[in-house]
């Protein structure tokens, strides 16, 4: 616990300093002030078997009441679910053999600056839309270069489909149709340092991959080094385009591929 506190304190201290990169950069810093000036928003769905869309092939999600206050003096539920059920984060070992697993990650890997890219209109017109390098460059012309080590969050609008068959959006062959990153875009973001040792991607869909790409190539690339992926996020309207940080919290399972999570957005005054 002392080590975790020191790391979190260091991360919070970093929240109050600018990430220094040459040229104009989308800022991941806050004005001078106390932590009480930060706004905290929940970027997670409530885990409810009645509304949770489960990735095809994953285990069913159930909640069973096994103790009640009248009968046992306390209330307790038994939770059965996969590690990537509902809002969750993934560790590098989720897609890369021998890579870091949840209990091998550093606490600061789960506390990162974030930028949000709004592709709702393009995703509405084409559920298989793949974000291009040109899309990223256009975003940067308006907001500045993506800070290294950031989580790059796609706001696709898929949250509105949550709890319905329109979320997995399966065709007659059982293929998922959801927007994501094009493979060359992720390769370029890695090659240029926009996705560095830490950071990663975020999305309100199942994953950063375009749904019809069964190779999961984008995930394989994202889930390397200390990078993570935040998936099935919610309330992205409340996450600023730049200036916020994200914190993923949840159980750390031994040899975990990630974890179901409560993902928080930490928003400083003046964030865009």
Secondary structure by P-SEA (a helix, b strand, c coil): caaaaaaaaaaaaaaacccccccccccccccccccccbbbbbcccccccccccccccccbbbbbbccccccccbbbbbbbcccccccccccccccccccccccccccccccccbbbbbaaaaaaacccbbbcaaaaaaaaaccccccccccccccccccccccccccccccccbbbbbbbbcaaaaaaaaaaccccccbbbbcccccccccccccaaaaaaaacccbbbbcccccccccccccbbbbbbccccccccccccbbbbbbccccc
